[in-house]
Amino acid sequence: MSLILCIETGTDICSVALARDGELLSLLESNEGKQHAQNLAVYVDEILRENDIEVKELDAIAVGKGPGSYTGLRIGVSLAKGLCYAASKPLIAVNSLESMVYVALEDYEAGIVEIEDMDSAVFCPMIDARRMEVYCQLFNSKVEPLSEVQAHIVTTDSFIEERSKGTLVIFGNGSDKCKNVLPEGDVHYIKVVPSARGLIKPAFESFLKSDFEDVAYFEPFYLKDFVATTSSKKIF
């Protein structure tokens, strides 16, 4: 038996889920944007209280490792590592793009989204990386990677091979910038956003294999270096 707390904070979504043996028990999330630092610990506390569970009773803690927002990832990973340290629990890291595919498949099975020709579909979860750039990766319907994670600048030539086959399914908060560049005739757009529930299955598989991170040295997968900018607004 496994009881795993899952945390996803790599985008505007702040999401916490509790799962037992790969099945969702509880989910708490919001899309309030830059409120992760205020909300995350509260959500973790609430979800544990609702299920009458203490941190010491967890078997592991899973976190979306990125790519995604630098600040959001730092907040999620910092809390996850802190809980692991405090309760001597293993840490599991999940590719945030991969977890979005699990959300898409779950929504498909629930009839929330429609996907034609599921067996041949190529999934392309996207996370906004500003301007016309997105973090993305291609997967098949078995959630097997077909490409590496990349920072991709969207152009009219993007994903030509997949578009020519009519099997490309795009989703995530980076997908909106594609709609004026990649026509819907070649691409199937669905509304799917990151959620901690997408971490549940891959985290459970990692738990069964004892595929854990080194809590002391683990860092989020930023993909790109953080660049600080100076505000153009004059304070004085």
Helices and strands as residue ranges (DSSP letters): E 3-8, E 14-20, E 23-30, H 36-50, G 55-57, E 60-66, H 70-87, E 91-95, H 96-109, G 118-120, E 122-128, E 133-136, E 150-153, H 160-164, E 168-171, G 176-178, E 187-189, G 196-199, H 200-208
